[in-house]
Amino acid sequence: MTGVFKSNNPYNTFLLLVYGLLLKLSIFTHPKVPEIRQTDGFLFRELLSQISGVGKSLPIIYPFLAFLLLFTQAITFNQMANDLRLMQKSNYLTAMSYLLITSLFAEWNELSAPLIINTLLIWVWSRMSRLHNDPNPKTSLFNIGIAIGLCSFFYFPSLAFAALIVFGLMVTRAFKMSEWVVALLGIISPYYFLLAYVFIAGKWKVDYLPSVGVTIPRFYESGWTLAAIIIIAFTSVLGIFFVQQNLRRQLVQARKSWNLIFLYLLIALFVPLINAAHSFVYWMLCAVPVAVVAAAGFLYPTKKWFPLIIHWLMVGFVIAFTYFAK
């Protein structure tokens, strides 16, 4: 499959759909109702409340929405990676890697707050990567700030991704205080309108901001989880190795986009540490940057059998985990 997705053939979109459905078939045969966790934001709670009526009689709606988000995120992120020329040639490996990596953990296939905000964070990363030649940088920064603010309404600790704006401004643009202020106003704006609504509607007793606490994550789920973590760590290290080897051959702006990817990954690794609730679902924020790093690991090796073996070993693990894990 890695050979097929190395090309930028438009028919690969359909093949990717089939590929994703086969990997994630079990989520449709055994639909799971999402759980509301302590750190989930009020918008996610409201979303689950609105679809709970349909979900009781038709629980398959939850895996359907989850797969729809995963597939659209994979296609969108892949297109953005190609447009920004993160790799030497356009391909579908980023989308393939995203669907494969998110299949390694059962929690990453559920409808959840982190899954929803991945859509917004992919867009934020793309806009930050394009700031260097943006004709209206203040408008873009304001919109990026709003997106980060809205993310926190689904999952409050995601507010930490404001660091992506700070770093992005440092590496893509000369310092202008007005741009930094506009970005800050963008982040604050959703909270301003929320407070205005709360004041007008008189709903002060509603818990709009969930609790946050610094915790040490516990990987107590199973040996399968530990094995999946090792697989992702190995794939990430391999991908970073090939990215570093080929980085000098790329355009300056592509290098800056990769720097933002690495910062994205660091923030995503940090965010679950400020959860008041323990759940492996929050580590799903790492799936986006890991997917494009893994794609480089599938693309650059000169020996074709090497990425092929890694890919099918990962697919074999997904099948074993899905049908034999208890």
C-alpha positions as CSV (number, residue, x, y, z in Angstrom):
1,M,0.0,0.0,0.0
2,T,2.9,2.4,0.6
3,G,3.8,2.1,-3.0
4,V,0.3,3.0,-4.1
5,F,0.0,6.0,-1.8
6,K,3.4,7.4,-2.7
7,S,1.8,8.8,-5.9
8,N,-0.6,11.8,-6.0
9,N,-3.2,10.0,-8.0
10,P,-6.7,11.4,-7.5
11,Y,-8.1,7.8,-7.4
12,N,-6.1,7.4,-4.2
13,T,-8.9,9.3,-2.4
14,F,-11.3,6.4,-3.1
15,L,-8.6,3.8,-2.2
16,L,-8.0,5.7,1.0
17,L,-11.7,5.5,1.9
18,V,-11.7,1.7,1.4
19,Y,-8.4,1.4,3.3
20,G,-9.8,3.4,6.2
21,L,-13.1,1.5,6.3
22,L,-11.2,-1.9,6.4
23,L,-9.0,-0.7,9.2
24,K,-11.8,0.7,11.3
25,L,-14.5,-1.8,10.4
26,S,-14.9,-2.9,14.1
27,I,-16.1,0.5,15.2
28,F,-19.2,0.0,13.1
29,T,-19.8,-3.5,14.2
30,H,-19.4,-2.6,17.8
31,P,-20.5,1.0,18.1
32,K,-19.5,2.7,21.4
33,V,-21.4,5.6,23.0
34,P,-19.0,8.5,23.9
35,E,-18.3,9.3,27.5
36,I,-18.3,12.8,28.9
37,R,-15.1,13.4,30.8
38,Q,-14.3,16.0,33.4
39,T,-12.0,18.0,31.1
40,D,-14.4,18.1,28.2
41,G,-15.7,21.5,27.3
42,F,-19.3,22.7,27.3
43,L,-19.6,22.7,23.5
44,F,-18.7,19.0,23.3
45,R,-21.2,18.2,26.1
46,E,-23.9,20.1,24.3
47,L,-23.1,18.3,21.0
48,L,-23.5,14.9,22.7
49,S,-26.7,16.1,24.3
50,Q,-28.2,17.1,21.0
51,I,-27.4,13.8,19.3
52,S,-28.2,11.6,22.3
53,G,-31.8,11.1,21.2
54,V,-30.7,9.7,17.8
55,G,-27.8,7.8,19.4
56,K,-30.1,5.8,21.7
57,S,-32.1,4.4,18.8
58,L,-29.2,4.5,16.3
59,P,-25.9,4.1,18.1
60,I,-24.0,3.7,14.8
61,I,-24.2,7.5,14.4
62,Y,-21.3,7.9,16.8
63,P,-18.7,5.7,14.8
64,F,-20.1,7.2,11.6
65,L,-19.4,10.8,12.8
66,A,-16.0,9.7,14.1
67,F,-15.0,8.1,10.8
68,L,-16.2,11.1,8.9
69,L,-14.0,13.4,11.0
70,L,-11.0,11.0,10.7
71,F,-11.3,10.7,6.9
72,T,-11.8,14.4,6.2
73,Q,-9.0,15.3,8.5
74,A,-6.7,12.8,6.8
75,I,-7.5,14.2,3.3
76,T,-7.4,17.8,4.4
77,F,-4.1,17.4,6.3
78,N,-2.6,15.5,3.4
79,Q,-3.5,18.2,0.9
80,M,-2.1,20.9,3.2
81,A,1.2,19.0,3.6
82,N,1.5,18.7,-0.2
83,D,0.7,22.4,-0.8
84,L,3.4,23.4,1.7
85,R,5.9,20.9,0.1
86,L,6.8,19.2,3.3
87,M,8.2,16.4,1.3
88,Q,10.0,16.2,-2.0
89,K,7.0,15.0,-3.9
90,S,3.2,15.1,-3.4
91,N,1.7,11.9,-2.1
92,Y,-1.1,10.3,0.0
93,L,1.2,8.9,2.6
94,T,0.2,11.5,5.3
95,A,-3.4,10.6,4.9
96,M,-2.6,6.9,5.0
97,S,-0.5,7.3,8.1
98,Y,-3.1,9.3,9.9
99,L,-5.8,6.6,9.4
100,L,-3.3,3.8,10.3
101,I,-1.9,5.5,13.4
102,T,-5.4,6.4,14.8
103,S,-6.3,2.7,14.4
104,L,-3.7,1.6,16.9
105,F,-5.8,2.8,19.9
106,A,-9.5,2.1,20.4
107,E,-9.9,5.5,22.1
108,W,-8.7,7.3,19.0
109,N,-11.6,5.9,16.9
110,E,-14.3,7.3,19.3
111,L,-16.2,10.5,18.9
112,S,-14.4,12.8,21.3
113,A,-13.4,16.4,22.0
114,P,-9.8,15.9,20.9
115,L,-11.0,14.3,17.6
116,I,-13.2,17.3,16.9
117,I,-10.6,20.0,17.6
118,N,-8.0,18.2,15.4
119,T,-9.9,19.7,12.5
120,L,-9.4,23.2,13.8
121,L,-5.8,22.6,14.8
122,I,-4.9,21.3,11.4
123,W,-6.3,24.5,9.9
124,V,-4.4,26.6,12.5
125,W,-1.1,24.9,11.7
126,S,-1.7,25.5,7.9
127,R,-2.5,29.2,8.4
128,M,0.6,29.7,10.7
129,S,2.8,28.0,8.0
130,R,1.5,30.5,5.4
131,L,2.0,33.7,7.4
132,H,5.2,34.6,5.7
133,N,3.5,35.6,2.5
134,D,0.0,36.3,3.8
135,P,-1.3,39.6,2.3
136,N,-3.6,40.1,5.4
137,P,-1.7,38.7,8.3
138,K,-3.7,40.5,11.0
139,T,-7.0,39.0,9.7
140,S,-5.4,35.6,9.6
141,L,-4.0,35.9,13.1
142,F,-7.3,37.1,14.5
143,N,-9.1,34.1,12.9
144,I,-6.3,31.7,14.2
145,G,-6.8,33.1,17.7
146,I,-10.6,32.6,17.4
147,A,-10.0,29.0,16.4
148,I,-7.8,28.3,19.4
149,G,-10.4,29.9,21.7
150,L,-13.1,27.7,20.2
151,C,-10.9,24.6,20.7
152,S,-10.8,25.3,24.4
153,F,-14.7,25.3,24.4
154,F,-14.5,21.6,23.3
155,Y,-11.4,20.7,25.3
156,F,-10.1,23.4,27.7
157,P,-6.4,22.3,28.0
158,S,-6.1,22.8,24.2
159,L,-5.7,26.5,25.0
160,A,-2.0,25.5,25.4
161,F,-1.8,25.6,21.5
162,A,-1.7,29.3,21.8
163,A,2.1,28.6,22.0
164,L,1.9,27.6,18.4
165,I,0.9,31.2,17.5
166,V,3.7,32.6,19.6
167,F,6.4,30.4,18.0
168,G,4.8,30.8,14.5
169,L,5.1,34.5,14.7
170,M,8.7,34.3,15.9
171,V,9.8,32.1,13.0
172,T,7.7,33.4,10.1
173,R,7.4,37.2,10.6
174,A,9.4,40.1,11.9
175,F,8.2,41.4,15.3
176,K,5.2,43.7,15.2
177,M,3.4,44.3,18.4
178,S,0.1,45.0,16.6
179,E,0.1,41.4,15.2
180,W,0.7,39.9,18.6
181,V,-2.1,42.0,20.1
182,V,-4.5,41.0,17.3
183,A,-3.7,37.3,17.9
184,L,-4.4,37.7,21.6
185,L,-7.7,39.5,20.9
186,G,-8.7,36.6,18.7
187,I,-8.1,34.1,21.5
188,I,-10.1,36.3,23.9
189,S,-13.0,37.0,21.6
190,P,-14.8,33.7,22.1
191,Y,-14.6,34.2,25.8
192,Y,-16.0,37.8,25.5
193,F,-19.0,36.6,23.5
194,L,-19.5,33.7,26.0
195,L,-19.5,36.0,29.0
196,A,-21.9,38.4,27.1
197,Y,-24.3,35.5,26.5
198,V,-24.0,34.2,30.1
199,F,-24.7,37.8,31.4
200,I,-27.7,38.3,29.1
201,A,-29.2,34.9,29.6
202,G,-28.4,34.8,33.3
203,K,-26.8,31.3,33.2
204,W,-24.1,31.9,35.7
205,K,-24.6,28.5,37.4
206,V,-23.7,26.6,34.2
207,D,-20.2,25.0,34.3
208,Y,-18.7,26.5,31.1
209,L,-15.0,26.0,32.0
210,P,-14.1,22.5,33.2
211,S,-11.5,21.9,35.8
212,V,-7.8,21.6,35.0
213,G,-5.1,19.9,37.0
214,V,-1.5,18.9,36.6
215,T,-1.3,15.1,36.7
216,I,1.1,12.3,35.7
217,P,-0.6,10.1,33.0
218,R,-1.1,6.5,33.8
219,F,-0.7,3.9,31.0
220,Y,-2.7,1.2,32.8
221,E,-5.0,0.1,30.0
222,S,-3.2,-3.0,28.7
223,G,-0.1,-4.5,27.2
224,W,-1.6,-3.7,23.8
225,T,-1.5,0.0,24.6
226,L,2.2,-0.2,25.6
227,A,2.9,-2.1,22.3
228,A,1.1,0.6,20.3
229,I,3.1,3.3,22.1
230,I,6.3,1.6,21.2
231,I,5.3,1.2,17.6
232,I,4.4,4.9,17.3
233,A,7.6,6.0,19.1
234,F,9.7,3.8,16.7
235,T,7.9,5.2,13.6
236,S,8.2,8.7,14.9
237,V,12.0,8.4,15.5
238,L,12.4,6.8,12.1
239,G,10.4,9.6,10.4
240,I,12.3,12.3,12.2
241,F,15.6,10.7,11.1
242,F,14.6,10.9,7.4
243,V,13.1,14.4,7.8
244,Q,16.4,15.7,9.2
245,Q,18.4,14.0,6.4
246,N,16.3,15.7,3.7
247,L,15.6,19.0,5.4
248,R,18.6,20.9,3.9
249,R,17.3,20.1,0.4
250,Q,14.0,21.8,1.0
251,L,12.9,25.4,0.7
252,V,13.3,27.7,3.7
253,Q,9.5,28.0,4.2
254,A,9.1,24.2,4.2
255,R,11.7,24.0,6.9
256,K,9.7,26.5,9.0
257,S,6.6,24.4,8.5
258,W,8.5,21.4,9.8
259,N,9.6,23.4,12.8
260,L,5.9,24.2,13.5
261,I,5.1,20.5,13.2
262,F,7.7,19.6,15.8
263,L,6.4,22.3,18.1
264,Y,2.8,21.0,17.5
265,L,4.0,17.5,18.6
266,L,5.7,18.9,21.8
267,I,2.5,20.8,22.8
268,A,0.3,17.7,22.0
269,L,2.6,15.6,24.3
270,F,2.3,18.3,27.0
271,V,-1.5,18.9,27.0
272,P,-2.6,15.6,28.6
273,L,-0.4,16.4,31.6
274,I,-2.7,19.3,32.5
275,N,-5.8,17.1,32.5
276,A,-8.0,16.7,35.6
277,A,-9.1,13.3,34.2
278,H,-7.1,10.3,33.2
279,S,-7.9,9.0,29.7
280,F,-5.8,7.9,26.7
281,V,-8.1,9.6,24.4
282,Y,-6.4,13.0,25.0
283,W,-3.2,11.8,23.5
284,M,-5.0,11.7,20.1
285,L,-3.8,15.3,19.6
286,C,-0.4,13.7,18.8
287,A,-1.8,11.8,15.8
288,V,-1.6,14.8,13.4
289,P,2.1,15.7,13.7
290,V,3.1,12.0,14.1
291,A,1.2,11.1,10.9
292,V,3.2,13.5,8.7
293,V,6.5,12.4,10.4
294,A,5.6,8.8,9.8
295,A,4.8,9.6,6.2
296,A,8.4,10.8,5.7
297,G,9.5,7.5,7.1
298,F,7.4,5.7,4.5
299,L,8.6,7.9,1.6
300,Y,12.3,8.4,1.9
301,P,13.9,5.0,2.5
302,T,15.8,3.8,-0.7
303,K,15.0,0.2,0.0
304,K,11.4,-0.3,-0.9
305,W,10.9,-3.4,1.2
306,F,11.7,-1.5,4.5
307,P,8.7,0.8,4.7
308,L,6.5,-2.0,3.2
309,I,7.4,-4.3,6.1
310,I,6.8,-1.6,8.7
311,H,3.4,-0.8,7.2
312,W,2.2,-4.4,7.1
313,L,3.5,-5.0,10.6
314,M,1.4,-2.0,11.8
315,V,-1.6,-3.3,9.9
316,G,-1.1,-6.7,11.4
317,F,-1.0,-5.2,14.9
318,V,-4.3,-3.3,14.2
319,I,-6.0,-6.5,13.2
320,A,-4.6,-8.5,16.2
321,F,-5.6,-5.7,18.6
322,T,-9.0,-5.3,17.1
323,Y,-10.0,-9.0,17.1
324,F,-7.9,-10.7,19.7
325,A,-7.4,-8.1,22.5
326,K,-9.5,-8.6,25.6
